Amino acid sequence: MTQPPPHGPHQPHQPPHGPQSAGYGYPPPGPQPPKKGLSWWAITGISIAGVFAFLIVLGLIVGPQDTEDTASSKPTAVEESPKPSKPATTAPVKPSPSKTAAPTSAPPSPSPTIDMDKIREAAGLPPSPKPDARAAYLAALNAIDTRIIKPNKEDQAVSRGINQCGSIKRHPEDKAKLAEWALDRFTVNTRLPEIATPDTGARINTAVHEHLCPDF
């Protein structure tokens, strides 16, 4: 009685370990068919597509900047300054004939005269001397010294004599003071110092009192 094979009735005998080889009664494996790779046209198409994709991405990145650069590089229009307008010509204005003012028939009013006698009277001084008294007074001064009356200053000598009358009226008893004031008033002390003595002052005071204000 035969024993059945250990691997079942329909299983061929296999070696216990490793691949089948010729050593176990199997023919050696034949040459494997070459694996199919990508064709040249497929590689070329992929490369071209990648280049186009790169150019598109580059255009999106660089495009706005190029646009701005192009816009900024364009020269701006120069504003033209406005042309000066021609001044408007105006017709010359003819001067209107001036109207002459009608002469007034009323004569100008005379300026008021100053009454020196009233002013002197209000100040307590005598009025202007009469012609005879005036001549006698000037002669008395010339008898003292002809230089007391300045040249062509007879009116000045009369005016100073009238002022001396005011001192005589206020201080009739002070003879020394009246002589000193007479030398000062007729500028004898400054112009004629060689005759500026109390006697000269007393004589001037006497001429004034007798001819200009005998009532003082």
Phi, psi and omega in degrees: 000129184269150177274139176291155180295152184291341184255023178096167187283335186247007181264131177290164180284128178241147177294152184290333184217150171079174181285165179286140180222171182293341183290343182258012176098009178258146178291152179293147181295142179284176181292135179286142178291143182294141178290139180278125177256188179288140180283168181293323180293323179294319179296318181296319179295319179296320180296315181297319179297321178295321179296316179297320179296319179296318180294323179295314179297318179296322179295323178293326181281315187272336188304306181300320180296320178296323180295316179296318180297321181293320180293320181286335181281347180287133181293136178282149181290134180279126180287130180276132178290140182296139180287137180297132180282148181287134180298139180290129180274129179249147180289138180298138181274126179281128180294134179284142180298128182289138179273125179281134181290140180290133181296137178281142182276339183281130178287152179298142181287137181291145179292142182294137178275145180267123179270097181296328181297320178292322179296316180294322178297319178295330179274000180082026180250158179285160177287175178299142183288154174292161182304319181293317180294324179296311181298319180295322179296312180296323178294323179295322177293319179294331178292329176288306177193130182292347180274351180296317175275122179291154181301128178061027180238040180295321179297324178295319179295322178294316180297320179291325177294321178295321177294325177294331177298325177298321177292321179297320180293324184277327183230067184291336185265345184270080184295319181296318180291322179296323178294320179294319180292325178295319177297320179289318185292325180265014177052036177286326181298326183266324184269325184230068184294336181290340178245009182280077180239162176301328179294318178297318179297321179292321180292320177297317181297323178294318180297320179294313184296318184287324189255338184251325183216066181292341181277353182275000000 
